[in-house]
Amino acid sequence: MNRKTLFCIITGFFWFSLYAYVPQIANYAKEMGASYKMIGLIAGAYGLSQTVLRIPLGVTSDMLNRRKIFITVGSLVTILSALSVFFLPNAYTLLIARFLAGIAAATWVTFTVMFSSYYEDSQSTKAVGILNSVNKAGQFVAMLAGGIISLYIGVRYIFMLSVITGIIAFVLSISIEEEKSPMPRRAFEISDIAIFIKNKEIMYISFLGALSQLITYGTTFGFTPLVASNIGANNLQLGYLTMIFTLPQILFAALSGTVFIKYFGEKKTLLMGFGLNTILSIFIPFVPTLTMLYVVQMINGIGNAISFPLLTGLVIRNVESNLRNTAMGFYQALYGVGMIVGPILLGNIGDRFGLVSGFIVTGLLGIIAIASILLYEVDKQTVEVL
């Protein structure tokens, strides 16, 4: 088996473990008596740990010039996350589990950079697109399997499924082939993070990434399942709902950095993605039937798949090789802020003014992204240390 194939298999199982139970989390927490605010905190905990850890992980990886160890440890943490809820199922262990899941997801920094190292620097958007497709494929299969298990056995047993797939990812990750990157001209220093803060392109891409995740984690991975539950969806149908969001991303994530850039350019591609997400996120709470909600989710997924993988590839395009782990960690930490704010914002507004108001406010934030894409121009700078 070649190294790219093995890496893709590990990636698929890794994200399977993290997402098998995601469609049922909000409803499961609500059944345990959690308020909208608590549900928002549970969803936001996943982004919190990622935001805190992604820059340190990227810095440490660059300083050690190692990536494999972080992927192996991340796979191990997915196991611990799911085990905690399986043995002690309550709203508070869900909160802890999602925080641990965020720790595991923070290692995505090294996944993306290590896989990109298997390609030429000029193909970074292609590499990230392929890996994001595998990521979404793993999530898709996970949510299908999780929905079936929750319907016929119970939600609790989805967490055991996550444990099993996490173990597979962990065992396979030990066999990853890691080629040591050439030693940089000088060792990376923590003070070099200032390089990214001063770089307009990286800061702007990170800003867009945060808005994209705010919308996605506030709605699709936060409160859209409650909207579906309110119009009669069962646990399996909740799985279908998130799967339908994920399905088009398997294809479009790979096309975003190749076909869409070629025919539409970066700016129009981003406008298409954010435009779809903004309109549909506002529309979600008004959808009258489950069938129509499925359609909305599929188009919403296309919008996210068009814009978000493109941002992930663009952020390291002009970054020197020995800074790429840290650049990716910096970017993922900043977009992690959106993963925290999205569900917490929607949950707090939902408790005070109702879910409809929460969705409208969350969706309208996409207008900020659209306006900035139309108005803002960055001067591309190659990020390097001397």
C-alpha positions as CSV (number, residue, x, y, z in Angstrom):
1,M,0.0,0.0,0.0
2,N,1.5,3.4,-0.9
3,R,1.9,6.1,1.7
4,K,-0.9,8.4,0.3
5,T,-3.4,5.6,0.4
6,L,-2.5,4.6,3.9
7,F,-2.7,8.2,5.0
8,C,-6.1,8.6,3.5
9,I,-7.4,5.4,5.3
10,I,-6.1,6.6,8.6
11,T,-7.7,10.0,8.0
12,G,-11.1,8.4,7.2
13,F,-11.1,6.3,10.4
14,F,-9.9,9.3,12.5
15,W,-12.8,11.5,11.4
16,F,-15.2,8.6,11.5
17,S,-14.4,8.3,15.2
18,L,-14.9,12.0,15.8
19,Y,-18.2,12.4,14.0
20,A,-20.2,9.2,14.3
21,Y,-22.3,10.7,17.2
22,V,-22.4,14.4,16.1
23,P,-25.9,14.4,14.6
24,Q,-27.4,13.1,17.8
25,I,-25.5,15.2,20.3
26,A,-27.9,18.1,20.6
27,N,-31.0,15.9,20.9
28,Y,-29.2,13.5,23.2
29,A,-28.2,16.5,25.5
30,K,-31.7,17.9,25.4
31,E,-33.2,14.5,26.4
32,M,-30.8,14.7,29.4
33,G,-32.3,18.0,30.4
34,A,-29.7,20.4,28.9
35,S,-30.8,24.0,28.1
36,Y,-30.0,25.6,24.7
37,K,-27.2,27.4,26.5
38,M,-25.7,24.1,27.7
39,I,-26.1,22.5,24.3
40,G,-24.2,25.5,22.8
41,L,-21.4,25.0,25.4
42,I,-21.2,21.3,24.5
43,A,-20.9,22.2,20.8
44,G,-18.5,25.1,21.5
45,A,-16.2,23.0,23.7
46,Y,-15.0,21.2,20.5
47,G,-13.8,24.5,19.1
48,L,-12.4,25.8,22.4
49,S,-9.8,23.1,22.8
50,Q,-8.8,23.4,19.1
51,T,-8.3,27.1,19.4
52,V,-6.2,26.8,22.5
53,L,-4.0,23.9,21.1
54,R,-3.6,24.4,17.4
55,I,-0.9,27.1,17.5
56,P,1.2,25.3,20.2
57,L,0.9,22.0,18.3
58,G,2.0,23.7,15.1
59,V,4.9,25.4,16.8
60,T,6.0,22.2,18.5
61,S,5.8,20.2,15.3
62,D,7.9,22.8,13.5
63,M,10.4,23.0,16.3
64,L,10.8,19.2,16.5
65,N,10.5,18.7,12.7
66,R,8.1,15.8,13.5
67,R,4.5,15.2,12.5
68,K,3.7,11.5,12.8
69,I,3.7,11.5,16.7
70,F,0.9,14.1,16.8
71,I,-1.3,12.1,14.4
72,T,-0.8,9.0,16.6
73,V,-1.6,10.8,19.8
74,G,-4.6,12.5,18.2
75,S,-6.0,9.1,17.3
76,L,-5.6,7.9,20.9
77,V,-7.5,10.9,22.2
78,T,-10.5,10.1,20.0
79,I,-10.7,6.8,21.9
80,L,-10.7,8.5,25.3
81,S,-13.3,11.0,24.2
82,A,-15.9,8.4,23.2
83,L,-15.1,6.1,26.1
84,S,-16.0,8.9,28.7
85,V,-19.6,9.2,27.4
86,F,-20.1,5.5,26.9
87,F,-19.3,4.7,30.6
88,L,-20.8,7.9,32.1
89,P,-23.6,9.2,29.8
90,N,-24.7,12.7,30.9
91,A,-24.6,16.3,29.7
92,Y,-21.4,17.0,31.6
93,T,-19.5,14.1,30.2
94,L,-20.7,15.1,26.8
95,L,-19.1,18.5,27.5
96,I,-15.8,16.8,28.5
97,A,-16.0,14.5,25.5
98,R,-16.4,17.3,23.0
99,F,-13.5,19.1,24.6
100,L,-11.3,16.0,24.3
101,A,-12.6,15.5,20.7
102,G,-11.4,19.1,20.0
103,I,-7.9,18.1,21.3
104,A,-7.8,15.3,18.8
105,A,-9.1,17.5,16.0
106,A,-6.4,20.0,16.8
107,T,-3.9,17.5,15.3
108,W,-5.5,18.1,11.9
109,V,-2.7,20.7,11.6
110,T,-0.2,18.0,11.2
111,F,-2.5,15.8,9.1
112,T,-2.9,18.5,6.4
113,V,0.7,19.6,6.4
114,M,2.1,16.1,6.4
115,F,-0.1,15.0,3.5
116,S,0.7,18.2,1.6
117,S,4.4,17.2,2.0
118,Y,3.7,14.2,-0.3
119,Y,3.0,16.7,-3.1
120,E,4.9,19.6,-4.8
121,D,4.5,23.0,-3.1
122,S,2.5,24.3,-6.0
123,Q,-0.1,21.5,-5.5
124,S,-0.9,22.4,-1.8
125,T,-4.6,23.3,-2.7
126,K,-4.9,20.0,-4.6
127,A,-3.5,18.0,-1.6
128,V,-5.7,19.7,0.9
129,G,-8.7,19.2,-1.3
130,I,-8.1,15.5,-1.6
131,L,-7.6,15.1,2.1
132,N,-10.7,17.1,2.9
133,S,-12.6,14.8,0.6
134,V,-11.4,11.8,2.6
135,N,-12.2,13.7,5.8
136,K,-15.8,14.2,4.6
137,A,-16.1,10.6,3.4
138,G,-15.1,9.4,6.8
139,Q,-17.7,11.7,8.5
140,F,-20.4,10.6,6.0
141,V,-20.0,6.9,6.6
142,A,-19.7,7.5,10.4
143,M,-23.0,9.4,10.5
144,L,-24.8,6.8,8.5
145,A,-23.5,4.0,10.8
146,G,-24.2,6.1,13.9
147,G,-27.7,6.8,12.8
148,I,-28.5,3.1,12.3
149,I,-27.0,2.1,15.6
150,S,-28.8,4.9,17.5
151,L,-32.2,3.9,16.0
152,Y,-31.9,0.1,16.6
153,I,-29.6,-0.1,19.6
154,G,-29.4,3.3,21.2
155,V,-27.4,6.5,21.1
156,R,-25.0,5.4,23.8
157,Y,-23.6,2.7,21.6
158,I,-22.5,5.1,18.9
159,F,-19.8,6.1,21.3
160,M,-18.5,2.5,21.4
161,L,-18.4,2.5,17.6
162,S,-16.3,5.6,17.8
163,V,-13.9,3.8,20.2
164,I,-13.5,0.9,17.8
165,T,-12.8,3.2,14.8
166,G,-10.4,5.3,16.9
167,I,-8.5,2.2,17.7
168,I,-8.1,1.3,14.0
169,A,-6.8,4.8,13.3
170,F,-4.4,4.6,16.2
171,V,-3.0,1.3,15.2
172,L,-2.6,2.2,11.5
173,S,-1.0,5.6,12.3
174,I,2.0,3.7,13.8
175,S,2.8,2.6,10.3
176,I,2.8,6.0,8.7
177,E,5.9,6.7,6.6
178,E,7.4,10.0,7.7
179,E,10.2,11.6,5.7
180,K,12.1,14.1,7.7
181,S,11.9,17.5,6.1
182,P,15.2,19.3,5.3
183,M,16.3,21.2,8.4
184,P,15.3,24.9,8.1
185,R,17.9,27.6,7.7
186,R,17.4,28.3,11.4
187,A,15.3,26.9,14.1
188,F,11.7,28.1,14.4
189,E,11.1,30.5,17.3
190,I,7.8,31.2,19.0
191,S,8.3,34.9,18.3
192,D,8.0,34.0,14.6
193,I,4.2,33.9,15.1
194,A,4.4,37.7,14.7
195,I,5.1,37.0,11.1
196,F,1.6,35.6,10.6
197,I,0.0,38.4,12.5
198,K,1.7,41.0,10.2
199,N,0.8,39.1,7.0
200,K,-2.5,40.5,5.6
201,E,-3.2,37.5,3.4
202,I,-3.0,35.0,6.3
203,M,-5.0,37.2,8.7
204,Y,-7.7,37.7,6.1
205,I,-8.0,34.1,5.2
206,S,-8.2,33.2,8.9
207,F,-11.0,35.8,9.3
208,L,-13.0,34.2,6.6
209,G,-12.3,30.7,8.0
210,A,-13.7,31.8,11.4
211,L,-16.9,33.2,9.9
212,S,-17.4,30.0,7.9
213,Q,-17.0,27.8,10.9
214,L,-19.2,30.1,13.0
215,I,-22.1,29.5,10.6
216,T,-21.4,25.8,10.2
217,Y,-21.0,24.9,13.9
218,G,-23.8,27.1,15.0
219,T,-26.3,25.6,12.5
220,T,-25.4,22.2,10.9
221,F,-23.3,20.8,13.8
222,G,-25.1,22.8,16.5
223,F,-28.9,23.5,16.3
224,T,-30.1,22.4,12.9
225,P,-30.7,18.9,14.3
226,L,-33.1,20.4,16.9
227,V,-35.0,22.1,14.1
228,A,-35.3,18.7,12.4
229,S,-36.4,17.0,15.6
230,N,-39.1,19.6,16.1
231,I,-40.6,18.7,12.7
232,G,-40.5,15.0,13.5
233,A,-37.0,13.6,12.6
234,N,-35.9,10.4,14.5
235,N,-32.3,9.6,15.4
236,L,-31.6,7.9,12.0
237,Q,-33.1,10.9,10.1
238,L,-30.9,13.2,12.2
239,G,-28.0,11.2,10.9
240,Y,-29.3,11.6,7.3
241,L,-29.5,15.3,7.9
242,T,-25.9,15.8,8.6
243,M,-24.8,13.2,6.1
244,I,-26.6,15.1,3.4
245,F,-24.6,18.2,4.3
246,T,-21.4,16.1,4.2
247,L,-22.1,14.1,1.0
248,P,-21.5,16.8,-1.6
249,Q,-18.4,17.9,0.2
250,I,-16.7,14.6,-0.7
251,L,-16.7,15.7,-4.3
252,F,-16.7,19.5,-4.1
253,A,-13.9,19.7,-1.5
254,A,-11.5,18.2,-4.2
255,L,-13.0,20.4,-7.0
256,S,-12.8,23.7,-5.0
257,G,-9.0,24.0,-5.3
258,T,-8.8,22.7,-8.9
259,V,-11.8,23.1,-11.2
260,F,-13.5,26.0,-9.5
261,I,-10.3,28.1,-9.2
262,K,-9.5,27.4,-12.9
263,Y,-12.9,28.5,-14.2
264,F,-14.1,31.1,-11.7
265,G,-11.0,32.2,-9.8
266,E,-10.5,32.4,-6.0
267,K,-12.8,35.5,-5.4
268,K,-15.9,34.2,-7.3
269,T,-15.4,30.7,-5.8
270,L,-15.4,32.2,-2.3
271,L,-18.5,34.4,-3.1
272,M,-20.4,31.4,-4.3
273,G,-19.7,29.4,-1.2
274,F,-20.4,32.1,1.4
275,G,-23.5,33.3,-0.6
276,L,-25.1,29.8,-0.4
277,N,-24.3,29.4,3.3
278,T,-25.6,32.8,4.3
279,I,-28.9,32.5,2.5
280,L,-29.7,28.9,3.5
281,S,-28.6,29.3,7.2
282,I,-31.2,32.1,7.6
283,F,-33.8,29.9,5.8
284,I,-33.3,26.8,8.0
285,P,-35.7,27.5,10.9
286,F,-38.5,28.3,8.4
287,V,-38.4,25.0,6.6
288,P,-41.7,23.3,7.0
289,T,-40.9,19.7,6.1
290,L,-38.0,17.3,6.6
291,T,-37.7,16.6,2.9
292,M,-37.2,20.3,2.2
293,L,-34.7,20.5,5.1
294,Y,-32.7,17.7,3.4
295,V,-32.5,19.7,0.2
296,V,-31.4,22.9,2.1
297,Q,-28.7,20.9,3.9
298,M,-27.3,19.4,0.6
299,I,-27.0,22.8,-1.0
300,N,-25.6,24.3,2.2
301,G,-23.0,21.5,2.2
302,I,-22.0,22.4,-1.4
303,G,-21.5,26.0,-0.4
304,N,-19.3,25.1,2.5
305,A,-17.3,22.6,0.4
306,I,-16.7,25.3,-2.3
307,S,-15.2,27.9,0.1
308,F,-13.7,26.2,3.2
309,P,-11.2,23.8,1.6
310,L,-10.1,26.5,-0.7
311,L,-9.3,28.8,2.3
312,T,-7.3,25.9,3.9
313,G,-5.1,25.5,0.8
314,L,-4.6,29.2,0.3
315,V,-3.4,29.9,3.8
316,I,-0.1,27.9,3.3
317,R,0.3,28.6,-0.4
318,N,2.9,31.3,0.1
319,V,4.5,30.0,3.3
320,E,8.0,28.7,3.6
321,S,8.1,24.9,4.3
322,N,9.5,25.2,7.8
323,L,6.7,27.5,8.8
324,R,3.8,25.6,7.3
325,N,2.8,23.6,10.4
326,T,2.7,26.7,12.5
327,A,0.9,28.7,9.8
328,M,-1.7,26.0,9.6
329,G,-2.0,25.8,13.3
330,F,-2.4,29.6,13.5
331,Y,-5.1,29.5,10.8
332,Q,-7.0,26.6,12.4
333,A,-6.7,28.3,15.9
334,L,-8.3,31.4,14.5
335,Y,-11.1,29.7,12.7
336,G,-11.6,27.6,15.9
337,V,-12.9,30.9,17.4
338,G,-15.8,30.6,15.0
339,M,-16.5,27.0,16.1
340,I,-16.8,28.3,19.7
341,V,-18.7,31.5,19.1
342,G,-21.2,30.0,16.6
343,P,-23.1,27.5,18.8
344,I,-22.7,29.6,22.0
345,L,-24.1,32.6,20.2
346,L,-27.0,30.7,18.7
347,G,-27.7,28.9,22.0
348,N,-27.8,32.1,24.1
349,I,-30.0,33.9,21.6
350,G,-32.2,30.8,21.3
351,D,-32.7,30.7,25.1
352,R,-33.6,34.4,25.2
353,F,-35.4,35.1,21.9
354,G,-36.1,31.7,20.4
355,L,-34.2,29.5,17.9
356,V,-35.5,31.4,14.8
357,S,-33.8,34.6,16.0
358,G,-30.6,32.6,16.7
359,F,-30.5,31.3,13.1
360,I,-31.2,34.6,11.6
361,V,-28.4,36.4,13.5
362,T,-25.9,33.6,12.8
363,G,-26.7,33.5,9.1
364,L,-26.6,37.3,8.7
365,L,-22.9,37.2,9.8
366,G,-22.2,35.6,6.4
367,I,-23.0,39.0,4.9
368,I,-19.9,40.3,6.6
369,A,-17.8,37.7,4.7
370,I,-19.5,38.5,1.4
371,A,-18.9,42.2,1.8
372,S,-15.3,41.7,2.7
373,I,-14.6,39.4,-0.3
374,L,-16.1,42.0,-2.6
375,L,-14.2,44.9,-1.1
376,Y,-10.9,43.6,0.3
377,E,-7.7,43.0,-1.7
378,V,-4.6,41.5,-0.2
379,D,-1.0,41.9,-1.2
380,K,0.3,38.3,-1.5
381,Q,3.5,38.0,0.5
382,T,5.8,35.0,0.7
383,V,6.1,34.1,4.4
384,E,9.6,33.3,5.4
385,V,12.2,33.8,8.1
386,L,15.7,35.0,7.5
